[in-house]
Amino acid sequence: MDYAPMKRPGLARRIFKGFAVLAMLGVLGSAALLGSLWLERRTEITLPTPTGPFAVGRAIYDWTDDTKLDTLAPVPGTKRELLIWMWYPSAAVRSVAVDEYLPASMRAAAGPAGGPLRLLTRDLSKVHGHSTRESDLSPEQRSYPVVIMRGGASAAAWSYSTLAEDLSSHGYVVVGFDAPYRTSSVVFPDGRVMRRIPENNPELCLEKTGQERDRCANRLLTAWTADIAFVLDRLEQLNASDASGKFTGRLDMTRVGVFGHSFGGATAALFCHEDSRCKAGIDVDGAPHGSVIQAGIDRPFLFLLSDHGHESDPESGQIMADIRSIYDRLPPEGRALLQIRHANHFLFSDDGALLKSHIVLRTLRILGIVGIDGRRQLAMTAYCLRSFFDAYLKGKGVSRLNISSPLYPEIEALE
C-alpha cells in the first residue's frame, strides 16, 4: 500500500510550523531590541569625566559680523551670525551643579543627536556633561591659550562636549560655534531656528567629481575658514574689553590652536595654512581640500586618523596621498601622523560616549563598523589633542613629539 499521499500533508504542516516559529522568534527578537533601545534612550547618562585639574565653565554667545556677509546664506545680503560655545577653566568647585548638556530651549528644535547613528541616540534631556553655567574663569593662571574647535559636516559644537571639556580641564579656553545654513540646526537665544540648506552639505560636494567637486568644496571651505577668522577677531575684542569682565585680559591670543573633525578638520588645515594666528592645528580624520594640499603648512600640525587599513579604493588612496603631501611639507620638529587602530570616523563626537547598548555594539562589531568602545576612542582622542597642544601652545619645548602611551596601544604612528 502507498502511504506517500498521507505523509505529504503532515510534512507540509511541520514546515509551516517551523517557519511560523522562526517568524515569531524574529518578531520577539526585534521587539526585545527595540524595547532595549527605547529603555536606553530614556536612561540617564553622563559624559566621560574630564581628566584635568580644572573644573569647567561654559558660556554661550550670539555674535553678528557687521562688516562681512554670509556667502552661504540663501538670502543675499545676510550678515554672518554665529552661535558661540565657550568652555574654559572655571573657578567653580566640581561639586557645583552643572548646566544642561543642551539647554531646554534648544532641545526641541535640535532634534536627536547628529550623525548617522540617529536611531541609536538618546533623549538629550537625560545626557549630562560637566560644565557649569557662566561661572568665573579660574584665577590660577593670568591667561589661558585658546583653541578653536570645528565639528564635522552639519554637526553642532555641543556634540563635541567631551573633547571640549577635557581640553578645558587642562587649562584651555575652547571655542566652538554653530553656523546658520551649514550646521544642521542653530537655535539662537531669541528663539530663531536656522537649518542647513542642501547646497551647503559637504557630503553632497564629495559625491561630485573632478573640478565640480573641487569648486563645491572650496566654496564651503572659504566660508568655513572665514567663520574662524571672524571668531578670532571677536575673541580679540572680548579679550580687550569684556562687558562682564570675565575674559578681559585672560585670553592668550598669541597661543591659538585650531582643530576640527572631518570637514572641520579640512577647515583647520586650510585655516592654519592661510592665517598666521593659528600656532598649531589638528585635523581629526578629515580629507584635506584646497591650496593647502600643494602649499603645505608652516607650523606644527597633527593628522589624527581613524582606522583606514581596510580601505583600498582609489578615493581613499588619493586622500592619504593628499595628507602625505601636506605632512611632508610640515616642519620636521612639529608634525605627527597618527592612526587609532579600530577607531570609527563617526565616534570622534559625543556619539562615541552615548552609544552603550551591548546588543547594538556587538552587532556593529560583527558587521565591522565599530572596532573599539566609543568612550575609549574618545579618551585616546582627548589624550592626543592635549598632548599636541601642550607641546606647541604651552611651550614645553619638544624637538620632536612622540605621542604614545602604554594605556593606549591602539595609537599608532604612520610616519
C-alpha positions as CSV (number, residue, x, y, z in Angstrom):
1,M,0.0,0.0,0.0
2,D,1.3,3.5,-0.9
3,Y,1.3,5.8,2.2
4,A,3.0,8.8,0.5
5,P,-0.2,10.8,-0.1
6,M,-1.0,10.6,3.6
7,K,2.5,11.7,4.7
8,R,2.8,14.8,2.5
9,P,0.2,17.0,4.4
10,G,2.0,16.2,7.7
11,L,5.3,17.3,6.3
12,A,3.8,20.5,4.9
13,R,2.3,21.2,8.3
14,R,5.7,20.7,10.0
15,I,7.4,23.0,7.5
16,F,4.7,25.7,8.0
17,K,5.1,25.4,11.8
18,G,8.9,25.7,11.5
19,F,8.5,28.9,9.5
20,A,6.0,30.2,12.0
21,V,8.3,29.6,14.9
22,L,11.2,31.3,13.1
23,A,9.0,34.3,12.3
24,M,7.8,34.5,15.9
25,L,11.3,34.4,17.2
26,G,12.3,37.2,14.7
27,V,9.4,39.3,15.9
28,L,10.2,38.7,19.6
29,G,13.9,39.4,19.0
30,S,13.1,42.7,17.1
31,A,10.7,43.7,19.9
32,A,13.3,43.0,22.5
33,L,15.9,45.1,20.7
34,L,13.5,48.0,20.2
35,G,12.5,47.7,23.8
36,S,16.1,47.8,24.9
37,L,16.9,50.8,22.7
38,W,13.7,52.6,24.0
39,L,14.7,52.0,27.6
40,E,18.3,53.0,26.9
41,R,17.2,56.2,25.2
42,R,15.4,57.2,28.4
43,T,18.2,56.2,30.8
44,E,20.3,58.9,32.5
45,I,23.9,59.0,31.2
46,T,26.9,61.2,31.9
47,L,29.7,62.1,29.5
48,P,33.3,60.9,30.4
49,T,34.8,62.8,33.3
50,P,37.4,65.4,32.2
51,T,40.9,64.3,33.2
52,G,42.5,67.7,34.0
53,P,42.8,69.5,37.3
54,F,40.4,72.4,36.4
55,A,36.6,72.5,36.8
56,V,35.0,73.5,33.5
57,G,32.7,76.5,32.9
58,R,30.6,77.2,29.7
59,A,29.2,80.4,28.2
60,I,27.1,80.8,25.1
61,Y,27.1,84.0,22.9
62,D,25.3,85.2,19.8
63,W,27.8,87.1,17.6
64,T,27.0,89.0,14.4
65,D,29.6,90.2,11.9
66,D,28.6,93.8,10.9
67,T,31.4,94.0,8.3
68,K,31.0,90.8,6.3
69,L,28.1,89.0,4.7
70,D,27.4,85.3,4.9
71,T,28.2,83.9,1.5
72,L,26.3,80.6,2.2
73,A,23.1,82.3,3.3
74,P,20.1,81.6,1.0
75,V,19.2,85.3,1.0
76,P,21.8,87.7,-0.4
77,G,22.9,90.5,1.9
78,T,22.5,88.3,5.1
79,K,25.1,89.2,7.7
80,R,27.3,86.4,9.2
81,E,25.9,85.3,12.6
82,L,27.3,82.5,14.8
83,L,26.2,80.9,18.0
84,I,29.3,80.6,20.1
85,W,30.0,77.9,22.7
86,M,33.0,78.6,25.1
87,W,34.4,76.1,27.5
88,Y,37.0,77.3,30.0
89,P,38.9,76.6,33.2
90,S,36.5,77.5,35.9
91,A,36.8,78.9,39.4
92,A,33.8,76.8,40.5
93,V,34.4,73.7,42.5
94,R,33.4,70.4,40.9
95,S,30.6,69.8,43.3
96,V,28.6,72.8,41.9
97,A,25.6,71.8,39.9
98,V,26.4,71.6,36.2
99,D,24.5,73.2,33.3
100,E,22.3,71.1,31.0
101,Y,24.1,69.3,28.2
102,L,21.9,71.1,25.7
103,P,19.7,73.9,27.2
104,A,16.0,73.0,27.2
105,S,15.1,76.0,25.0
106,M,17.3,74.5,22.2
107,R,16.4,70.8,22.5
108,A,13.1,70.7,20.8
109,A,14.4,72.4,17.6
110,A,17.7,70.5,17.7
111,G,16.1,67.1,17.4
112,P,18.1,63.9,18.0
113,A,21.9,64.0,18.3
114,G,23.6,64.2,15.0
115,G,25.5,61.7,12.9
116,P,24.5,58.5,11.1
117,L,23.6,56.8,14.3
118,R,20.4,58.7,14.9
119,L,18.3,55.6,15.7
120,L,20.8,54.8,18.5
121,T,21.0,58.2,20.1
122,R,19.5,59.3,23.4
123,D,17.0,61.7,24.9
124,L,19.2,64.7,25.3
125,S,17.5,65.8,28.5
126,K,18.9,62.6,30.0
127,V,22.5,63.4,28.9
128,H,24.7,65.2,31.4
129,G,28.1,67.0,30.9
130,H,30.4,68.6,33.4
131,S,30.3,72.3,32.7
132,T,28.9,74.9,35.0
133,R,26.9,77.9,33.5
134,E,28.6,81.3,33.3
135,S,31.0,80.5,36.3
136,D,34.1,82.7,36.7
137,L,37.3,82.0,35.0
138,S,39.8,80.3,37.2
139,P,42.3,82.8,38.8
140,E,45.0,80.1,38.9
141,Q,46.7,81.5,35.7
142,R,46.9,85.0,34.4
143,S,45.7,83.9,30.9
144,Y,44.9,80.8,29.0
145,P,45.7,79.6,25.5
146,V,42.7,79.5,23.1
147,V,41.7,76.5,20.9
148,I,39.1,76.9,18.1
149,M,37.0,73.7,17.6
150,R,35.1,72.9,14.4
151,G,32.7,70.0,14.1
152,G,32.2,67.8,11.0
153,A,29.7,68.4,8.2
154,S,26.5,69.6,9.9
155,A,27.5,68.6,13.5
156,A,26.8,71.1,16.3
157,A,29.5,72.3,18.6
158,W,27.8,70.9,21.7
159,S,28.1,67.4,20.2
160,Y,31.8,67.6,20.9
161,S,31.5,68.5,24.5
162,T,33.6,65.5,25.7
163,L,36.7,66.8,23.9
164,A,36.0,70.4,24.7
165,E,35.5,69.7,28.4
166,D,38.6,67.6,28.6
167,L,40.8,70.2,27.0
168,S,39.4,73.0,29.2
169,S,40.1,70.9,32.3
170,H,43.8,71.0,31.3
171,G,43.9,74.8,31.0
172,Y,42.5,75.8,27.6
173,V,39.7,78.1,26.5
174,V,37.9,76.1,23.9
175,V,35.6,77.9,21.4
176,G,33.2,76.1,19.2
177,F,30.4,77.6,17.1
178,D,27.3,76.7,15.2
179,A,26.8,78.5,11.8
180,P,23.3,79.0,10.3
181,Y,22.7,77.3,6.9
182,R,25.6,74.9,7.4
183,T,25.1,73.4,10.9
184,S,22.1,71.0,11.0
185,S,20.1,73.4,13.1
186,V,21.0,76.5,15.1
187,V,18.7,77.8,17.8
188,F,19.6,81.4,18.9
189,P,18.7,82.8,22.3
190,D,15.8,84.8,20.9
191,G,14.2,81.6,19.6
192,R,15.1,81.8,15.9
193,V,15.8,78.5,14.3
194,M,18.1,78.2,11.2
195,R,18.7,74.9,9.5
196,R,21.2,73.8,6.9
197,I,20.3,74.0,3.3
198,P,21.2,71.2,0.8
199,E,23.6,73.4,-1.2
200,N,25.8,73.7,1.9
201,N,26.1,69.9,2.6
202,P,29.8,68.9,2.3
203,E,28.8,65.3,1.8
204,L,26.9,66.2,-1.4
205,C,30.1,68.0,-2.6
206,L,32.0,64.8,-2.2
207,E,29.5,62.9,-4.4
208,K,30.6,65.1,-7.3
209,T,33.6,64.5,-9.4
210,G,36.6,66.4,-10.8
211,Q,36.5,70.2,-10.9
212,E,32.8,70.4,-9.9
213,R,33.7,68.6,-6.7
214,D,36.6,70.9,-6.0
215,R,34.6,74.1,-6.7
216,C,31.8,72.9,-4.3
217,A,34.3,72.0,-1.5
218,N,36.3,75.2,-2.0
219,R,33.1,77.3,-1.9
220,L,32.2,75.9,1.5
221,L,35.7,76.0,2.9
222,T,36.1,79.7,2.0
223,A,33.1,80.4,4.3
224,W,34.1,78.0,7.0
225,T,37.6,79.5,7.3
226,A,36.1,83.0,7.2
227,D,33.9,81.9,10.2
228,I,37.0,81.0,12.2
229,A,38.7,84.3,11.3
230,F,35.6,86.2,12.5
231,V,35.6,84.3,15.8
232,L,39.2,85.1,16.4
233,D,38.5,88.8,15.6
234,R,35.7,88.8,18.2
235,L,37.8,86.9,20.8
236,E,40.5,89.6,20.5
237,Q,37.8,92.2,21.1
238,L,36.5,90.2,24.1
239,N,40.0,90.0,25.5
240,A,40.4,93.7,25.2
241,S,37.1,94.6,26.8
242,D,34.6,92.1,28.1
243,A,31.4,93.8,29.4
244,S,31.2,91.1,32.1
245,G,34.8,91.5,33.0
246,K,35.2,87.7,32.9
247,F,37.6,87.4,29.9
248,T,39.2,90.8,29.8
249,G,43.0,90.2,29.5
250,R,42.5,86.5,30.2
251,L,42.7,85.1,26.7
252,D,46.3,84.5,25.4
253,M,45.7,85.3,21.7
254,T,49.4,84.7,21.0
255,R,48.8,81.0,21.7
256,V,45.9,79.9,19.4
257,G,45.2,76.3,18.3
258,V,42.7,75.1,15.8
259,F,41.2,71.6,15.4
260,G,38.3,70.1,13.6
261,H,36.7,66.7,12.8
262,S,36.0,65.5,9.3
263,F,35.2,68.6,7.1
264,G,36.0,70.6,10.2
265,G,39.5,69.0,10.1
266,A,39.9,70.0,6.4
267,T,38.9,73.5,7.5
268,A,41.5,73.5,10.3
269,A,44.2,72.5,7.8
270,L,43.3,75.2,5.3
271,F,42.9,77.9,8.0
272,C,46.3,77.1,9.5
273,H,47.8,77.4,6.1
274,E,46.2,80.8,5.5
275,D,46.1,82.6,8.8
276,S,49.2,83.2,10.9
277,R,47.1,83.4,14.1
278,C,47.0,79.6,14.1
279,K,50.1,78.5,16.0
280,A,49.2,74.7,16.0
281,G,46.5,72.7,14.3
282,I,44.9,69.3,14.2
283,D,42.9,67.5,11.5
284,V,40.8,64.7,13.1
285,D,40.0,62.3,10.3
286,G,39.2,64.9,7.6
287,A,40.1,64.7,3.9
288,P,42.0,67.9,3.1
289,H,40.9,70.2,0.3
290,G,42.2,73.3,-1.4
291,S,45.5,75.0,-1.9
292,V,46.9,73.6,1.4
293,I,47.5,70.2,-0.3
294,Q,50.2,71.6,-2.5
295,A,51.3,74.6,-0.5
296,G,51.5,72.9,2.9
297,I,51.5,74.3,6.4
298,D,54.5,76.0,8.0
299,R,53.6,75.5,11.7
300,P,53.0,72.4,13.9
301,F,50.2,70.2,12.7
302,L,48.8,66.8,13.6
303,F,46.8,64.4,11.5
304,L,44.8,62.1,13.7
305,L,43.0,59.3,11.7
306,S,40.6,56.5,12.4
307,D,41.4,53.1,11.1
308,H,41.6,53.1,7.3
309,G,43.7,50.0,7.0
310,H,40.9,48.0,5.2
311,E,40.3,50.7,2.6
312,S,41.9,50.1,-0.8
313,D,39.7,52.1,-3.2
314,P,41.3,54.8,-5.4
315,E,39.5,57.6,-3.5
316,S,40.9,56.5,-0.1
317,G,44.3,56.3,-1.7
318,Q,44.1,59.8,-3.0
319,I,43.0,61.2,0.4
320,M,46.0,59.6,2.0
321,A,48.3,60.9,-0.8
322,D,46.9,64.4,-0.1
323,I,47.6,64.0,3.6
324,R,51.1,62.9,2.9
325,S,51.6,65.9,0.6
326,I,50.8,68.2,3.5
327,Y,52.7,66.1,6.1
328,D,55.9,66.1,4.0
329,R,55.9,69.9,3.9
330,L,55.4,70.3,7.7
331,P,58.3,71.4,9.9
332,P,60.1,68.2,10.9
333,E,60.1,69.3,14.6
334,G,56.4,70.0,14.6
335,R,54.5,67.3,12.8
336,A,52.7,64.0,13.6
337,L,50.6,61.5,11.6
338,L,48.7,59.1,13.9
339,Q,46.1,56.4,13.5
340,I,43.9,55.0,16.2
341,R,43.5,51.3,15.3
342,H,39.9,50.1,15.1
343,A,38.5,53.6,15.5
344,N,35.4,54.7,13.7
345,H,35.1,58.0,11.8
346,F,31.7,58.9,13.4
347,L,32.7,58.2,17.0
348,F,35.0,61.2,17.5
349,S,32.0,63.2,18.6
350,D,29.9,62.6,21.7
351,D,28.1,59.8,19.8
352,G,31.1,57.7,21.0
353,A,30.1,58.3,24.6
354,L,26.4,57.9,24.1
355,L,26.3,54.6,22.3
356,K,26.4,52.0,25.1
357,S,23.9,49.2,24.2
358,H,25.8,45.9,24.3
359,I,23.4,44.4,21.8
360,V,24.0,47.2,19.3
361,L,27.7,47.3,19.9
362,R,28.0,43.6,19.4
363,T,26.1,43.8,16.2
364,L,28.2,46.7,14.9
365,R,31.4,44.8,15.8
366,I,30.2,41.8,13.9
367,L,29.5,44.0,10.9
368,G,32.9,45.5,11.2
369,I,31.5,49.0,11.7
370,V,32.9,49.5,15.3
371,G,36.1,48.0,16.5
372,I,36.6,49.6,19.9
373,D,34.4,51.1,22.6
374,G,33.4,54.6,21.8
375,R,34.4,56.0,25.2
376,R,37.8,54.5,24.8
377,Q,38.1,56.1,21.3
378,L,37.2,59.5,22.8
379,A,39.7,59.0,25.7
380,M,42.5,58.4,23.2
381,T,41.5,61.3,21.0
382,A,41.4,63.6,24.1
383,Y,44.9,62.4,25.0
384,C,46.3,63.1,21.5
385,L,44.7,66.6,21.4
386,R,46.0,67.8,24.7
387,S,49.5,66.2,24.2
388,F,49.9,68.0,20.9
389,F,48.6,71.4,22.1
390,D,50.6,71.1,25.4
391,A,53.7,70.7,23.3
392,Y,53.2,73.5,20.9
393,L,50.9,76.0,22.7
394,K,52.2,75.7,26.3
395,G,55.9,75.9,25.3
396,K,57.1,72.6,26.6
397,G,60.0,72.9,24.1
398,V,59.9,69.4,22.5
399,S,62.1,69.0,19.4
400,R,60.1,66.1,18.1
401,L,56.8,65.0,19.8
402,N,56.2,61.3,20.4
403,I,52.5,60.8,21.3
404,S,52.3,57.4,22.7
405,S,51.1,55.8,25.9
406,P,51.1,52.2,27.3
407,L,47.5,52.9,28.3
408,Y,46.6,53.3,24.6
409,P,48.5,50.8,22.4
410,E,45.9,51.5,19.7
411,I,47.6,54.8,18.9
412,E,50.0,54.1,16.0
413,A,52.4,56.5,14.3
414,L,52.2,56.3,10.5
415,E,55.4,58.2,9.9
